[in-house]
Amino acid sequence: MLRALHLLLLKAYRRLPRRLRLAVIHGVAPSFTVGAICVVERDDGRLLLVRHSYRDRWGFPGGLLNRNEEAEVGARREAREEVGLHIEVVSEPTVVVAPEPRRVDVVFRCKVVGDPDVAEPRSPEIVECRWFERASLPELQHEASGALVALARATGEPGLKPSSGRRSR
């Protein structure tokens, strides 16, 4: 009986105009925020980290995408707004889904276009930015650790994982 009702509802759904189908989906599906995280590397392997004014630990440049903004465009915008750097994406993005906070992060491995030493806070959100050697990363935000682990899995490069002994939150 339940299966028959389900099939009947699906047939009715199929007959709805596209806009109404989308409205139904948006009404019943969970919503997620989508952001871009920029793992910016220098030629010497150092990683750029930022300290946000509203967080205790270090993270990567990035932030929420604007409505209808492509993830790579948002990543470049966030790096420019937060630390004044123009970046180039150097690999395919990796996606991290965090179900509980209902957040999707698109993680990009990036390099700086131009002089990497000119990174400086450009936004009230950023208190400090600094280049760190991979072997001596400070305590990272949970999202930053997750981004490194996701990139390491995607690329097979264990050097991207946060160093052991460091807790993330």
N, C-alpha and C positions, 0 to 999 in steps of 0.2 A: 504494500500500500504506500509506504513512504517513498519507495523507489519510483512508483508511478507518478506520485505528486511531484517529485523532483524533476522527472522528465517533462511533465506538463509545464512546470515553471520555466524550464530551459527553453522549451519550444516557444512559449510566450515571450521570453526575453529576446530570443532571436528575431522576433517580428518587430521589436521596438525600434524606433529610429536611433541612429548612432548616438546622437547627443543625449538621448534619454538613457541608453545603455550605459554611457559614460557616467551620467549622473547617479545611476543605481550603483555602479562600481565604487564611485567616490563616496557614496553614502554608507556603504557597508564595509569597505576595505579599510584596514588600519592605515593611518598616514604616518609617514616618516619624514624627518628632515634629511636633507642631502647636503653634504659638505665636501670640500676638496682639501686634501692634506698634501703639502709639498715637502718631500724628503730631498732637500737640496744638498748636493755634494760638490766639493771643490775637487780639483785635479789631484790634490794630495790625499784625498779620501776623507777629509774632515766633513762633518755634517753641521748644518746651520740649525741651531735651536733658538727658540724664543721663550721668554717668560712673560706670561700674560698677567695683566694687573689683577685679574679676578681668579687666578689659579696659583697654587703653591709650587707646583713642579714645572719642569721644562717641557715644551712641546715643539711642534713644527709649525712653520707658517701655514696658514690656511683658514678656512672658515666656510660659512654656509653659502651655497649657491643662490644667486638671484633667480627669481621666477623666469623660466624659459632660457636660462643660461646654460651653455654646454659646460661640462665639468672641467675640461682643459682650459677653457677661457676663464672660468672662475678661479682656477688654480693660479694662472698667470696674474689675474687681477689682484688676488689676495696677497701674493708675494710682493707685488708692486706697492700695494696700499700699506702693508704691514712693515716691510723692511726696505722698501725702495729698490728692490732688485728686479731686473728683467730676467726671466728664467726660460729655459728650453726644456721641454719634456723629452727624456731620453729612453723611455721604455713604455710598454703598454701599461695602462693603469691596472691597479689591483683594487678590489672592492672588499670592504669590511662592513658587515651588517651587524649592528648591535640591537637585538630585538627589544631588550628591556627599556632603554631610553628612546627606542624607535628612531635610530639614527643610522644612516648609510654614509660611509666615508669612501670617497674615491681617492685612492692613494697614488700619487705620481712621483716617480723618481726623476729628479731634475738636476740640471746644472745651470750655472749662472752664465748669462750672456754679458760679457764685459768683465770688469774688475770685481771679483768676489769680496774684496776687503772693504767695500764701501757700505756693507749692510749696516743699517742703523734703524732704530725704532722710528716709525713714521706715523704711528697710530696711537691714540690714547690707550688702546688695548694692550700694547706691547711696552713692557717696562725695560726689557733688556734683550739683546740678541748677541749670540756669540757662536763661533765655530769650535766644535769639539772633535777630538780624535775619537774614533769608534771605540777604542779600548778604554776610554775614560769618560764615558757619558755620565752626566749627572742623573739624579732620579727623574724619571720621565712620567708624564701624564699617562693615564691608561690608554688613551687613544694613540699616543705617540708610540708606546710599546707595541700595541696591536698593529700599527702601520709597519713597523720594522719587521715584525714576525711575518706579516702577510707578504711583504716584499721578498723576504728571505725564502719563503715557501714558493713564491711565484718564479723567482729567478734562480733558486738553488744556491744562492750565495750566503753561506752561514755568517759571513762578516757583517751582514746587515742586521742580525739579531742583536737586541740589547745585551750588554754584558751581564753575565750571571752575577748574582749577589746584589744587584740593584733591584729594589722593589719599585713597582709602578702603582699608581693610584689614579 
